[in-house]
Amino acid sequence: GDAEVGEHGAGLADVAHADECNDMTKGVKTLIDKIDGDKAASDAARCAIYSEGLGFMKVFRIVTDECLPDGDKRVASLADLDRAIRGLQGQIDRKCQ
């Protein structure tokens, strides 16, 4: 009946959401992995690379917040990302004026 179709449709939405989350997560991780400040020709270029990386990490945090289900893993992942973002922001603040 209609309830059965509704449940099936909700299941498909969950699968589509999971696929979308996987795609977004992989995409942002790929961008983060490509960041290599050691390849920068100058301090200014290194600062630009790290700033770009900080932006990607913030996007990754948003994706993680939206995609991971509630629970301990989500809380721990978000806390780890918050620490990494603060650490990188601190480095940028100290080294990039």
PEJOGI-V756244 format. One record per residue. SS is DSSP state (h for helix, s for strand, l for the rest). PHI is phi in whole degrees, 0 to 359 (NA if undefined). D_LAST is the distance of its C-alpha to the last C-alpha in Angstrom with 1 decimal. Layout:
# PEJOGI-V756244
SS&PHI&D_LAST ; SS&PHI&D_LAST
This chain:
# PEJOGI-V756244
l&NA&64.3 ; h&297&61.4 ; h&297&59.9 ; h&296&59.9 ; h&297&58.2 ; h&299&55.6 ; h&295&54.9 ; h&296&54.7 ; h&298&52.3 ; h&296&50.0 ; h&297&50.1 ; h&295&49.1 ; h&297&46.2 ; h&298&45.0 ; h&295&45.2 ; h&298&43.4 ; h&297&40.6 ; h&297&40.4 ; h&297&40.3 ; h&298&37.6 ; h&297&35.5 ; h&301&36.2 ; h&298&35.1 ; h&294&31.9 ; h&299&31.1 ; h&298&31.9 ; h&298&29.9 ; h&290&26.6 ; h&300&27.2 ; h&299&27.8 ; h&296&24.5 ; h&296&22.6 ; h&296&24.7 ; l&282&23.8 ; l&286&20.1 ; l&217&19.6 ; h&298&16.2 ; h&292&18.4 ; h&275&19.7 ; l&291&16.5 ; l&277&17.0 ; l&210&13.5 ; h&298&10.1 ; h&298&9.1 ; h&294&12.3 ; h&297&11.9 ; h&297&8.9 ; h&297&11.2 ; h&297&14.0 ; h&293&12.8 ; h&295&11.9 ; h&298&15.3 ; h&300&16.8 ; h&299&15.6 ; h&298&17.4 ; h&297&20.4 ; h&295&20.6 ; h&293&20.7 ; h&297&23.4 ; h&300&25.2 ; h&294&25.3 ; h&297&26.9 ; h&298&29.4 ; h&299&30.2 ; h&298&30.7 ; h&283&33.1 ; h&263&34.9 ; l&283&35.6 ; l&291&38.7 ; l&303&38.6 ; l&146&39.1 ; h&297&37.7 ; h&297&36.1 ; h&296&34.1 ; h&300&33.0 ; h&295&32.0 ; h&297&30.2 ; h&294&28.2 ; h&295&27.3 ; h&299&26.2 ; h&295&24.0 ; h&299&22.5 ; h&295&21.7 ; h&296&20.2 ; h&296&18.0 ; h&298&16.9 ; h&297&16.3 ; h&293&14.2 ; h&300&12.2 ; h&298&11.8 ; h&298&10.8 ; h&297&8.1 ; h&298&6.9 ; h&283&7.4 ; h&260&6.5 ; l&239&3.8 ; l&254&0.0
